[in-house]
């Protein structure tokens, strides 16, 4: 394991120390290289200085936190995954747009270099209309053909359809998991996950292997902000205003990441509660930030994709 990964994991395992405190410690030490090189005594002193009584920074707790960090990192290695830590040369810099919500590390199965490339997060309902499901697949296909990665949460419905399209387009996919890196959720998508890996994509998670761990609701929310943070644009196939997809939309809005929504000028589709988010997001002033781009035609999609490519610096 790298010294940086070990140090960051240990700090984050201390009671009362969260990602914001770890970042402040790094800043006090001149950056992530300084944090990796610091002694335990130095780190404890800086933690106490920046966090005060909120953090419990004793030598005894440091020893316990080090033990937990070593166990987590050993479990990751044993599962066949790798670890990327903020400050690593290969760390996907676009995640820093999440600011205080940015993760400190990602566990990765597959080709981690995919994370440095530009991609589109294609998200949506687990129970879309037939039209929405077909469009999500087509969006995945065209995104792959354009040379961009397809990012999703590997969920039922639109996520899976987008990755199916990505595979058809011989593209590379990134699936962000809500639980341990060695657990596919839902289990029904294990084969799809393996196909993504075989085609040069990757699976990512913030959570170390743990066969007994529950996956609480807040981890799905946390997963969604990583989907947005990795992307050059977020495309909503179909969603109600209460679907989990809205967590990724909110993260994209906060970070000013381009958002687009499928749109169909059809009375039945427009009246469907499962498309309410699409209709709302494209209305000026209806949501935080500028309205989303309406994708009513293939030309709309291609124009938006070009905008995202340019913004991401892809020629």
N, C-alpha and C positions, 0 to 999 in steps of 0.2 A: 504494500500500500504506500501511497505517497505521504510524506510528512504533512503536507497541507491537508489532505483528506483526514488524516488521523487527528490533527489539531482542531479542525473545524468541527468534526463529529464530537470530539471530547468537549469542546466548549458548549456546543448545543445540548449536550447531555447534562450539563450542570443545572441544578434547580434554579429557576428564576432567570435563566439566560435563553433568550430567543434569538431569531435571526437578526433583528435590529441591533441587539447588543453585540452579537458576533461581528457585524459589519462596523460598528463603532470601535470595537477593539482593533480590528484590522486597520482602520483609519488612524488610530493612535500610534500604531506600530509602523506606519509608512506604507501600508498595503498588505496584500496577501502573502507576498514573499517574506515580509517582516514577521507576520504572524506565524508562518511555518517555521521560521528560524528561532523564534523566541523560546525561552525555557518555560517550564511549568510555573516557576516562581514569578517570572515576568508577566505571564498571562494572567495569573491570579490577581496580581497587583493592578493590572490595567482593568480587569473586570470589576474589581472593587471601586476603582476610580470612576468608571463610566456608568456603572449600574447602581452603585451604592448598596443600600440594604435590600433592594429587590432581588439581587443575586446572592446565592449562597456559595461563596468561593473560598472553600477551605481545602487544605491539602488532602484531607480524608475524602472529601467529596470529589476532588480531582482524580484521586486514585480509582474511585468507584466509576466515575464518568469515563475514564480511560479504558477501564475493563469493558464497559458497555460498548464503547466505540469500537474496540478491537473485535468484540463478538459480532457486532453488526457487519463490520467490513469483512470479516472472515466468512460470514454467512453469504454475503454478496458474492465473494470470490468463489465459494463452493457451489453456488447456483449457476455459475458460468457467466455471470454478469460482471460488468465493469462499473467503476464509479467516476463520475466527472464532478469536480468541485469548483465552485466559483473561484476565479483566479487561475485556474488551469488554462494553458494555451488553447486547449480545444473547447473551452467553455462557450456555449452559444450566447454570444454577447447580446442578442436581441432580447433575452430574458430580463436584462437589466432595465428594460422599459417598465417592468412591473414595480420597480422601485422597492418600497418596503415589503411588497408581497413577493418579491423574487425569491426562488428557492436558493438554498446554500449548496445543494448537491442534487444530482440526478443519478440513479442507478440505471444502467443501460444494458439491454440484451440486443445483440446484433451490431450493426455498423454505426458506431457513435459519430462518425464523420458526417452522417446524413444531417445531424442536427445543425451543422453550420450552414447548410443550404437554405435557400428560400422555399417557403411552403405556404400552402393555403389550408386553413382549418375549415373543414366541411362538417357542419354539425346540424343537429336537428332532432326531431321527435323520435321516440322509440316506436311510435304508432302513427307513422305518416300516412297520407293518402297514397294510392297507387301512383298518382302523378308525381307526388313529392319523392317517393322512393325511386322512381325511374329517373327523375331529374338529378337526385343526389348521386346516383351511379354515373350518369352522364357527366356531371360536374367533375367527379373523380377521374374519369377517363380523360377528359379534355385537359384537366390540370396536369395529369401525368404526361400527356402528349406535348404539353407546353414546356416540359422540363422542370416543373416545380413539384416539390414533395406534397403529399396529401397527409394532413394531420387530423386525427380524431381521437375520441375516447374509446373506440372499439365497442361502443354500445350497440344495442339492437337498433334496427331501423335505419335511419339516415347514415349514421356513422359507418355501419357495416357495408351499406350500399356504396358509399364513397370509396371505401377501401377495395371493394370488388371492382369498381371502375378503375381504380389506380392499378390494380394487378392486370386488368385487361389492357391498359395503356402502357404496360411495361415500365411503370414508374416505381418510385420508392415511397413507402409509407412510414409514418411515425404514429404509433399508438401510445397514448398517455394513459397509464393505468391508475385506478383510484386506490389500489391496495398494494400488497407486497409485489416486488418485481417478478417473483416466480409464480404468481397466481393470476390467471386470465379471468377477467370478469366481463361478461358472463362466461361460464365454462363452455357454453355452446360455441364460442368463437375461438377455441383453441386451435382448430385447423386453420382458420383465417389468420391467426397470429403467426402460425408457423409459415404460412405462405408469404406473409409480409417479410419475415426474416429470410426466407429462401431467396426472395427477390431483392435483397440488399437493404431492406428497411430496418427499423429498430423499434423496440418497446422501451418505454421509460417510466420510471416511478420514483417518488421520493421515499418509498418505504422498503426497508430491508426485508428479506425472506422471514416469514413467521407463519408456520402452518396453522397456528391456533388463533391468529389475530382476526378480530371482527373488522369490518370496513364501515365505520360510522359515516353518517351523511355528510359531515363536514369535509371528509376526504374527497368525495365526489366534487364538491364545490372547489376545493383546492386544485384538483386535477384540471378542472375547466379553465382556471386562470393560466395554467401552463400551456394548454392548447393555444389560447389566444397569444400568450407571450412569445411562443415559438414562431408564430405565423407572420407572413407579410400581409395577410388579409383574412378576415373571418367571413365565411359564407354560410348563411342560415338557409337550409333547404325548406323546412317547415317547423313551426313551433307555436305553441300557445304561450301566453305571457307567464305561465306558471311552470313551464317545462324547465328542466335542469340546463338546457341549452342557454338560457338567459344569463347564467353565471358567466359563461364565456363571453357573451355579448357585453355584459357590464364591464368585464375586464378590458375588452377591446376599446370600449368607449373611454374608459379612464386613461388608456395609453394612446388614444388617438390612432388606433390601428384601423385601417379601412374595413368597413362592414358592407356586405351586400346581402340582399334577400331575394329569394325566388318570389315571383309575382305572376299571378294568372288572372286575367280579366274574365272571370267566369263566376256567375252569381253563387253557385253552390260552393265553389272553392272559397270565395270571399266570405261566405256566411259560416264557414266551418270554424268552430272555436280553436281547432288545432292549427290554424293559420293566422291567428290574431296578432301574434308577434310580428309576422311579416308585414301585415298591413300597418301596424303601429309604427314600426321602425322607419318606414320610408316616408312618413309624414313629417314635414318640417315642424320643429318645435315640440314634437310629441315625446321625444326622449332626450336624454343628456347628449350634448354634442350635435354634430351635423347629422342630417338624415342619412339613412343607409341608401346605397345604390339599389335601384329596382332592377331585377333581372327578369324581364318579360320575354326576351328573345335571345337566341344564341349569340347575336351580335352584341347585345348588352353584356353578356358574360365575357366574351372575348375582349371587349373594350375595358371592362373592369379588371380582368386578369392582366392586361397590358399595363394598366395603371399600377397594379401591385408589383409587377416585375420591375418597373422603372423605379418605384419607391424603394424596392429592396436592392437596387443596384445590379439587377440581372439584365444583361444585354439581350 
